[in-house]
Amino acid sequence: MRAPRSSAALAGIALSALLGTVLTGCADNASGQLVARNGDRLVETLSNPPTGTCHRFPQGVTHVDNHMLSNIVLYTTEDCTVPEGGGSTYLSQQSSDAAVHSTGLWRSFGFADE
């Protein structure tokens, strides 16, 4: 039995709206994984984290592996700010970096403007 055209059209519109919502939601997340460690100890692993926000590590980290398709900025503060006289560390996609003793532990990260 054939469905009326209006039902088929309505189902198509609903499916398009749902797909659009799903794709929009995914666009606000980075693609990939970030691994943060303190020495040899794993501190946090994030998969596809949301962009546009500051991410605070549960504790200070000494090493970050950026396996995402996005560039990030690492901060020694918990709120993604640069302290007076301090700095931040830019970490490009698919790369790793270790904190040096002069900068201290990283406590947060945000996504670099592209």
C-alpha positions in Angstrom: 0.0 0.0 0.0 1.4 3.4 -1.0 1.7 6.2 1.6 0.0 9.5 0.6 2.4 12.0 -0.8 1.8 14.4 2.0 2.9 11.8 4.6 6.0 11.0 2.6 6.8 14.7 2.3 6.2 15.4 6.0 8.5 12.4 6.9 11.2 13.8 4.6 11.0 17.2 6.2 11.2 15.8 9.7 14.2 13.7 8.7 16.0 16.7 7.2 15.3 18.7 10.3 16.7 16.0 12.6 19.8 15.5 10.4 20.4 19.3 10.4 20.2 19.4 14.2 22.6 16.5 14.6 25.1 18.0 12.2 24.9 21.4 13.9 25.5 19.8 17.3 28.6 18.0 16.0 30.0 21.2 14.5 30.5 22.6 18.1 32.8 19.8 19.0 36.4 19.2 18.1 37.2 16.0 16.3 39.7 13.7 17.9 41.2 13.1 21.3 43.3 15.0 23.8 45.5 13.1 26.4 46.9 15.0 29.4 49.4 13.5 31.9 51.4 14.5 34.9 54.7 12.7 34.6 53.8 9.1 33.7 50.3 9.3 35.3 47.3 9.8 33.1 45.3 12.8 34.3 42.5 13.1 31.7 41.5 11.8 28.2 39.0 13.9 26.3 37.3 12.8 23.1 35.6 15.3 20.8 35.4 18.1 23.5 33.2 21.1 22.9 34.8 24.1 21.3 34.2 27.7 22.3 34.8 27.1 26.0 37.7 26.9 28.5 38.5 23.4 29.6 40.0 22.9 33.1 42.2 20.0 33.8 41.3 18.1 37.1 44.9 18.8 38.2 48.0 20.3 36.7 49.5 18.5 33.8 53.1 18.3 32.4 52.4 16.7 29.0 49.6 17.0 26.4 49.1 15.0 23.3 46.8 16.8 20.9 45.3 14.1 18.6 42.5 16.4 17.5 42.0 18.2 14.2 42.1 21.5 16.1 44.8 23.7 17.5 44.7 24.5 21.2 46.3 27.0 23.6 47.5 25.7 27.0 47.4 27.9 30.1 48.9 27.8 33.6 45.7 29.3 35.0 42.5 27.4 35.6 40.4 29.9 33.6 42.3 30.1 30.3 43.8 33.5 31.0 47.4 34.6 30.8 48.7 35.9 34.2 50.6 39.1 34.3 54.2 38.4 33.1 53.1 34.9 32.1 52.4 33.3 28.8 50.5 30.6 27.1 51.6 27.7 24.8 50.2 27.1 21.4 49.8 23.4 20.5 49.0 22.6 16.9 46.8 19.7 15.8 48.3 16.2 15.9 51.3 17.2 18.1 52.6 16.9 21.7 54.3 19.2 24.1 55.7 19.1 27.6 55.6 21.9 30.2 59.0 23.3 31.1 59.8 24.0 34.7 59.9 27.7 34.2 56.3 27.9 33.1 54.7 25.6 35.7 52.0 23.1 35.2 49.2 23.6 32.7 45.8 23.9 34.3 43.5 24.6 31.4 43.2 24.8 27.6 41.0 26.5 25.0 40.8 26.3 21.2 42.9 28.6 19.1 41.1 31.0 16.8 41.3 29.8 13.3 
